[in-house]
Amino acid sequence: MRSTDYARPRELREAVELRAAHPEWMLLAGGTDLMVNANHRPVPAGIIDLWRMPGAGTITATDAQVKIGAGATWFEVETHPAILATWAPLAAAAREIGALQIQARGTIGGNVGNSSPVGDSLPVLLALDAELELASVRGTRYVPYREFCTGYRKTALAADEIIATVTIPAPTKATRTTWRKVGTRRAQSISKVMGAAAIELDGGVVKSARVALGAVADRPIRIAAIESAVVGLSPEKAAEAARTALRTAIKPIDDVRSSAAYRHEVAENLVARFFSGILS
């Protein structure tokens, strides 16, 4: 077995310099995804260990937004008072990511970078219109999360970039947000289907909506057909319009966790309830 080089940067500047010099090295945060498959992948040429890098896990909330350092753990996300109050779906998703041990190690940046179609937080980031800050020696660029996932576990992250922060704007007072996961059991299960929505009301009708689902495609996705179909409808009528629009909008697959038919039926029920339950 060959040896692997290892570096543990002390700040973001050092981390991006290492990344530029060694783009083939593995980025390691909490390790909760990468270590699961460690015995089934080639030994990396090197490791850049970002775990607990100073400043990487800072969470800063204002009336306008919350900025979450990529190194923030799910426990830190789910227990942050401002996130619980204003961005509740993210806190709810964080509570469903594995057991407490996983929540204490797994990071929001790792979940985003791993880009699994069953990543519990990812539909929330889509529905809440998150933006990513990507850092490199070339500078910083900002990418809407809706443009970040490009395929199955593929992203827009360049070989020399590191995810620095995730920023989520505060919902308007007229916006209702929600998140729901369906799995094999009530806790510690990989999702069969999960989804999130941000629904803005005006005078008792839907003014706009962002609806996102996971585990129904090769990546987490926004459902544009639903978002256009529900505008101008009451929540009750929007529920049926959402269900109808979804029927031809997704093509889930059969796998070891669920059948395509089951996923489709559950997803229809899920999006309908996002709207029918909006005033409850």
C-alpha positions as CSV (number, residue, x, y, z in Angstrom):
1,M,0.0,0.0,0.0
2,R,1.5,3.3,-1.0
3,S,1.6,6.3,1.3
4,T,-0.6,9.3,0.9
5,D,0.5,12.9,1.4
6,Y,-1.5,14.9,4.0
7,A,-2.0,18.6,4.6
8,R,-4.1,20.4,7.2
9,P,-4.4,24.1,6.3
10,R,-4.8,26.7,9.1
11,E,-6.8,29.2,7.0
12,L,-8.7,29.5,3.8
13,R,-5.8,31.2,1.9
14,E,-3.5,28.3,2.7
15,A,-6.3,25.8,1.7
16,V,-6.8,27.4,-1.7
17,E,-3.0,27.5,-2.3
18,L,-2.8,23.8,-1.5
19,R,-5.8,23.1,-3.8
20,A,-4.2,25.0,-6.7
21,A,-0.9,23.1,-6.2
22,H,-2.6,19.7,-5.8
23,P,-6.0,19.7,-7.6
24,E,-5.9,15.9,-7.7
25,W,-5.8,15.6,-3.9
26,M,-8.9,14.7,-2.0
27,L,-10.7,17.4,0.0
28,L,-11.8,16.0,3.4
29,A,-14.3,17.7,5.7
30,G,-16.2,15.6,8.2
31,G,-15.5,12.4,6.2
32,T,-19.0,11.0,6.8
33,D,-19.5,10.4,3.0
34,L,-16.0,9.8,1.9
35,M,-15.0,7.3,4.6
36,V,-18.0,5.1,3.8
37,N,-16.5,4.2,0.4
38,A,-12.8,4.5,1.3
39,N,-12.2,0.8,0.8
40,H,-13.9,0.9,-2.6
41,R,-12.0,3.7,-4.3
42,P,-8.3,4.2,-5.2
43,V,-6.0,5.5,-2.5
44,P,-5.8,9.3,-3.0
45,A,-2.5,10.9,-4.0
46,G,-3.0,13.3,-1.1
47,I,-5.5,14.7,1.4
48,I,-6.3,18.3,2.2
49,D,-8.0,18.1,5.6
50,L,-10.4,21.0,6.1
51,W,-12.0,19.6,9.3
52,R,-12.3,22.4,11.9
53,M,-10.2,24.8,9.9
54,P,-10.4,28.1,11.8
55,G,-13.2,30.3,10.5
56,A,-14.6,27.6,8.2
57,G,-17.7,26.8,10.3
58,T,-18.8,30.3,11.2
59,I,-22.6,31.0,11.0
60,T,-23.6,34.7,10.6
61,A,-27.2,35.7,10.5
62,T,-28.8,39.0,9.8
63,D,-32.4,40.1,9.0
64,A,-31.6,39.7,5.3
65,Q,-29.7,36.4,5.1
66,V,-27.7,33.7,6.9
67,K,-24.1,32.9,5.8
68,I,-23.0,29.5,6.8
69,G,-19.3,28.5,6.6
70,A,-18.9,25.3,4.6
71,G,-17.2,23.7,7.6
72,A,-20.3,24.1,9.8
73,T,-21.6,20.8,11.1
74,W,-25.2,19.7,10.9
75,F,-25.5,19.9,14.7
76,E,-24.3,23.5,14.6
77,V,-26.8,24.2,11.8
78,E,-29.8,22.5,13.5
79,T,-29.2,24.2,16.8
80,H,-28.5,27.7,15.6
81,P,-31.3,30.0,17.0
82,A,-31.6,32.1,13.9
83,I,-31.8,29.1,11.5
84,L,-34.4,27.5,13.7
85,A,-36.4,30.7,13.7
86,T,-36.1,31.8,10.0
87,W,-34.8,28.9,8.0
88,A,-36.6,26.1,9.8
89,P,-36.6,23.7,6.8
90,L,-32.8,23.6,6.9
91,A,-32.8,22.9,10.6
92,A,-35.3,20.1,10.0
93,A,-33.2,18.6,7.3
94,A,-30.1,18.7,9.5
95,R,-31.9,16.7,12.2
96,E,-32.6,13.9,9.7
97,I,-29.0,13.5,8.5
98,G,-27.9,10.3,10.2
99,A,-27.5,9.9,13.9
100,L,-26.1,12.4,16.3
101,Q,-22.5,11.2,15.7
102,I,-22.9,11.9,11.9
103,Q,-24.5,15.3,12.6
104,A,-21.5,16.2,14.8
105,R,-19.1,15.4,12.0
106,G,-20.9,15.9,8.7
107,T,-20.7,19.4,7.2
108,I,-22.9,21.5,5.0
109,G,-20.0,22.0,2.6
110,G,-19.4,18.2,2.4
111,N,-23.1,17.6,1.6
112,V,-23.0,20.2,-1.1
113,G,-19.7,19.0,-2.6
114,N,-20.6,15.3,-2.5
115,S,-23.8,16.2,-4.4
116,S,-25.7,13.0,-3.9
117,P,-29.2,12.9,-5.3
118,V,-30.3,11.7,-1.9
119,G,-28.5,14.5,0.1
120,D,-31.2,15.6,2.6
121,S,-30.2,19.3,2.7
122,L,-30.0,19.8,-1.0
123,P,-33.7,20.3,-1.9
124,V,-33.9,22.8,0.9
125,L,-31.0,24.8,-0.6
126,L,-32.8,24.8,-3.9
127,A,-36.2,25.9,-2.5
128,L,-34.6,28.6,-0.3
129,D,-32.6,29.9,-3.3
130,A,-29.1,29.5,-1.7
131,E,-25.9,30.8,-3.2
132,L,-22.5,29.3,-2.9
133,E,-19.2,31.1,-2.4
134,L,-16.4,29.3,-4.2
135,A,-12.8,30.3,-3.4
136,S,-9.6,29.7,-5.3
137,V,-6.2,31.5,-5.8
138,R,-7.9,33.2,-8.7
139,G,-10.4,34.9,-6.4
140,T,-13.9,34.3,-5.3
141,R,-17.0,33.6,-7.4
142,Y,-20.7,33.2,-6.4
143,V,-22.8,30.5,-8.0
144,P,-26.6,30.1,-7.4
145,Y,-27.0,26.6,-5.9
146,R,-29.6,25.9,-8.6
147,E,-26.7,26.1,-11.2
148,F,-24.2,24.1,-9.1
149,C,-25.3,20.4,-9.7
150,T,-24.6,19.5,-13.3
151,G,-25.2,15.7,-13.2
152,Y,-25.0,12.6,-11.1
153,R,-22.5,13.6,-8.3
154,K,-21.1,16.3,-10.7
155,T,-20.9,19.9,-9.9
156,A,-19.7,23.3,-11.3
157,L,-16.8,23.3,-8.8
158,A,-13.5,23.8,-10.6
159,A,-10.5,21.6,-9.8
160,D,-8.8,24.4,-7.9
161,E,-11.8,25.6,-6.0
162,I,-13.1,25.1,-2.5
163,I,-16.6,25.7,-1.2
164,A,-16.3,28.5,1.3
165,T,-19.8,29.5,2.3
166,V,-23.5,28.9,1.7
167,T,-25.7,32.0,1.9
168,I,-29.5,31.8,2.1
169,P,-31.7,34.9,1.9
170,A,-34.4,35.4,4.5
171,P,-37.9,34.5,3.2
172,T,-40.4,37.4,2.9
173,K,-43.1,37.6,5.6
174,A,-45.6,36.3,3.0
175,T,-43.5,33.2,2.2
176,R,-44.2,29.9,3.8
177,T,-41.4,27.3,3.8
178,T,-41.5,23.5,4.4
179,W,-39.5,20.3,4.1
180,R,-40.4,16.7,4.3
181,K,-38.6,13.4,4.0
182,V,-40.0,9.9,3.3
183,G,-37.7,7.0,4.3
184,T,-37.9,3.4,5.3
185,R,-38.3,4.3,9.0
186,R,-38.7,7.4,11.1
187,A,-35.0,8.0,11.8
188,Q,-31.6,7.2,10.4
189,S,-32.8,6.2,6.9
190,I,-31.7,7.1,3.4
191,S,-34.4,9.0,1.7
192,K,-36.8,7.4,-0.8
193,V,-38.1,10.9,-1.6
194,M,-37.6,14.2,0.1
195,G,-38.6,17.7,-0.9
196,A,-38.8,21.4,0.1
197,A,-40.8,24.4,-0.9
198,A,-41.0,28.1,-0.5
199,I,-44.4,29.4,-1.3
200,E,-45.3,33.1,-1.4
201,L,-48.9,34.1,-0.9
202,D,-50.7,37.3,-1.9
203,G,-54.4,37.8,-1.0
204,G,-54.9,34.1,-0.4
205,V,-53.5,32.9,-3.7
206,V,-50.0,31.7,-4.7
207,K,-47.9,34.5,-6.0
208,S,-44.7,32.4,-6.6
209,A,-43.3,29.1,-5.5
210,R,-40.0,27.3,-5.5
211,V,-40.4,23.5,-5.2
212,A,-37.5,21.1,-5.1
213,L,-37.2,17.3,-4.8
214,G,-34.5,14.8,-4.1
215,A,-34.1,11.1,-4.9
216,V,-36.2,11.4,-8.0
217,A,-33.5,12.2,-10.6
218,D,-29.7,12.1,-11.0
219,R,-29.4,15.3,-8.9
220,P,-31.7,17.4,-6.6
221,I,-34.0,19.3,-8.9
222,R,-36.4,22.3,-9.0
223,I,-39.7,21.4,-10.5
224,A,-40.4,24.3,-12.9
225,A,-43.6,22.7,-14.2
226,I,-45.1,23.0,-10.7
227,E,-43.8,26.5,-10.1
228,S,-45.5,27.8,-13.2
229,A,-48.7,25.8,-12.7
230,V,-49.6,27.0,-9.3
231,V,-49.3,30.8,-9.8
232,G,-52.6,32.6,-9.2
233,L,-54.3,29.6,-7.5
234,S,-55.7,29.2,-4.1
235,P,-53.6,26.7,-2.0
236,E,-56.3,24.0,-2.4
237,K,-56.4,24.3,-6.2
238,A,-52.6,24.7,-6.3
239,A,-52.3,21.3,-4.5
240,E,-54.0,19.5,-7.3
241,A,-52.2,21.6,-10.0
242,A,-48.9,20.6,-8.4
243,R,-49.8,16.9,-8.3
244,T,-50.9,17.0,-12.0
245,A,-47.8,19.0,-13.2
246,L,-45.5,16.5,-11.4
247,R,-46.8,13.5,-13.3
248,T,-44.8,14.2,-16.4
249,A,-42.1,16.3,-14.8
250,I,-40.0,13.5,-13.2
251,K,-38.8,10.1,-14.2
252,P,-37.6,8.3,-11.0
253,I,-35.8,5.0,-11.2
254,D,-36.1,1.6,-9.5
255,D,-33.3,0.8,-7.1
256,V,-32.6,-1.2,-3.9
257,R,-34.4,1.5,-1.8
258,S,-37.6,1.9,-3.7
259,S,-39.5,1.5,-7.0
260,A,-40.0,4.2,-9.5
261,A,-43.8,3.9,-9.2
262,Y,-43.7,4.3,-5.4
263,R,-41.4,7.3,-5.7
264,H,-43.7,8.9,-8.2
265,E,-46.8,8.4,-6.1
266,V,-45.1,9.7,-2.9
267,A,-43.6,12.7,-4.7
268,E,-47.1,13.6,-6.0
269,N,-48.6,13.4,-2.5
270,L,-45.6,15.4,-1.1
271,V,-45.9,18.3,-3.4
272,A,-49.7,18.4,-3.1
273,R,-49.4,18.6,0.7
274,F,-46.9,21.4,0.5
275,F,-49.7,23.6,-0.8
276,S,-52.8,22.1,0.9
277,G,-51.1,22.4,4.3
278,I,-49.7,25.8,3.8
279,L,-52.2,27.6,6.0
280,S,-52.4,25.0,8.8
